[in-house]
Amino acid sequence: MNTRTRSRTTFQSSELSRSSAEVFAAAADHPVEVTRRDGESLVLMSGSADRARTNLLELAAQLVAVSTSTDGTLVTRMIDRFPWMLALSPADQQACANDILSAARASFATNQPHLAIAELTAWRETATAIAAGLGQEPVEWLDDSVVVERP
């Protein structure tokens, strides 16, 4: 499979039947448009790309609800939609709210759903780890350096 084929974003419907492997390889990498003479073009994409878009739309719906509400602060409105944020410290709640909104804006502006989804996931996983008690024990640093022989 050559790089030119994988980077193409548009294929004719006849190419889908003649050389489906090329079209599928490109669609596995990024959404492709399949043009048809007898109807509207279709978009072919991987399942993961479709799930990422769906997740981004769900996040967008939550953020629209947060941004249109006038009750409380941004953080309290975010906590209402994302209750796992309660496990974070007040400073981290503020940082989380700001980071998620910034990542969502970047995702919408660049059509890159993974930016917002990754940020949301990272904060949720951090809150989950804190809620599980991870990171509460003091870190024991080793003062003595140990020299090891080369393998």
VOGU-3710 file (C-alpha; in Angstrom, 3 decimals, decimal comma):
1> mntrtrsrtt> 0,000/0,000/0,000  1,583/3,269/-0,984  1,502/6,441/1,076  -0,370/8,353/-1,617  -3,335/5,951/-1,464  -3,450/6,012/2,343  -3,476/9,827/2,385  -6,332/10,160/-0,109  -9,556/11,435/1,375  -11,915/10,910/-1,582
11> fqsselsrss> -12,649/7,821/-3,666  -15,225/7,126/-6,360  -17,770/4,412/-5,589  -16,388/2,359/-8,476  -13,013/2,272/-6,676  -14,725/0,756/-3,648  -15,797/-2,248/-5,709  -12,650/-2,438/-7,886  -9,975/-1,937/-5,243  -11,669/-2,126/-1,875
21> aevfaaaadh> -8,400/-2,937/-0,058  -6,997/0,490/-0,947  -10,163/2,282/0,145  -10,348/0,298/3,384  -6,670/0,960/4,144  -7,231/4,685/3,765  -10,446/4,552/5,844  -8,607/2,712/8,612  -6,226/5,663/8,792  -8,767/8,505/8,463
31> pvevtrrdge> -12,368/9,068/7,296  -12,734/8,963/3,505  -15,513/10,239/1,280  -16,943/7,842/-1,279  -18,567/9,827/-4,085  -21,528/8,439/-6,007  -23,068/9,558/-9,275  -26,569/8,551/-8,247  -26,703/9,993/-4,745  -25,105/11,808/-1,880
41> slvlmsgsad> -21,526/10,943/-1,005  -20,904/8,552/1,866  -18,211/8,671/4,536  -16,309/5,533/5,448  -14,320/5,471/8,691  -13,029/3,085/11,305  -15,158/2,148/14,283  -12,698/3,867/16,618  -12,975/7,116/14,637  -16,769/6,889/14,833
51> rartnllela> -16,647/6,230/18,602  -14,288/9,182/19,081  -16,713/11,473/17,256  -19,636/10,128/19,283  -17,716/10,647/22,542  -16,797/14,174/21,501  -20,447/14,989/20,751  -21,480/13,611/24,144  -18,819/15,763/25,801  -19,999/18,760/23,764
61> aqlvavstst> -23,560/18,228/25,024  -22,294/18,184/28,629  -20,188/21,310/28,101  -23,063/23,168/26,457  -25,204/22,344/29,503  -22,417/23,584/31,793  -21,880/26,782/29,829  -25,558/27,708/29,525  -26,350/27,253/33,207  -26,127/30,260/35,492
71> dgtlvtrmid> -26,216/28,315/38,756  -22,986/28,372/40,753  -19,430/28,564/39,537  -17,941/26,846/36,534  -16,440/24,208/38,832  -19,753/23,438/40,579  -21,510/23,172/37,224  -18,769/20,853/35,937  -19,024/18,720/39,102  -22,771/18,423/38,487
81> rfpwmlalsp> -22,028/16,836/35,083  -18,837/15,009/36,100  -19,276/13,947/39,753  -15,921/12,122/39,774  -14,372/15,600/40,045  -15,380/15,560/43,740  -12,365/13,318/44,401  -10,034/16,142/43,314  -8,788/18,965/45,527  -10,414/22,382/44,986
91> adqqacandi> -7,329/23,594/43,094  -7,341/20,478/40,919  -11,087/20,849/40,309  -10,428/24,315/38,891  -7,500/23,075/36,803  -9,564/20,127/35,572  -12,456/22,347/34,483  -10,128/24,723/32,654  -8,112/21,929/31,030  -11,189/20,077/29,783
101> lsaarasfat> -12,716/23,231/28,316  -9,444/24,190/26,622  -8,975/20,710/25,181  -12,579/20,658/23,960  -12,125/23,998/22,214  -8,971/22,670/20,553  -10,787/19,483/19,502  -13,661/21,393/17,958  -11,341/23,858/16,211  -9,081/21,179/14,741
111> nqphlaiael> -11,574/18,326/14,267  -9,365/16,132/16,453  -11,676/14,417/18,965  -8,825/12,669/20,779  -7,597/15,937/22,344  -10,690/16,460/24,487  -11,342/12,778/25,116  -7,758/12,197/26,278  -7,904/15,191/28,641  -11,238/14,092/30,104
121> tawretatai> -9,989/10,521/30,503  -6,730/11,615/32,146  -8,541/13,734/34,734  -11,148/11,027/35,402  -8,413/8,413/35,884  -6,556/10,791/38,217  -9,719/11,277/40,278  -10,271/7,517/40,360  -6,705/6,921/41,577  -7,088/9,560/44,294
131> aaglgqepve> -10,418/8,080/45,370  -8,741/4,670/45,610  -6,155/6,128/47,973  -3,232/5,972/45,589  -0,558/8,589/46,071  -1,367/9,303/49,733  1,678/7,569/51,152  4,836/9,661/51,363  7,452/8,977/48,744  10,648/7,436/50,036
141> wlddsvvver> 13,595/8,751/48,036  16,821/6,787/47,947  19,750/8,958/49,004  22,516/6,562/48,086  23,357/6,231/44,432  23,981/2,711/43,326  26,514/1,980/40,610  25,687/-0,972/38,416  27,910/-2,700/35,952  27,171/-2,511/32,299
151> p> 25,223/-5,575/31,105
//
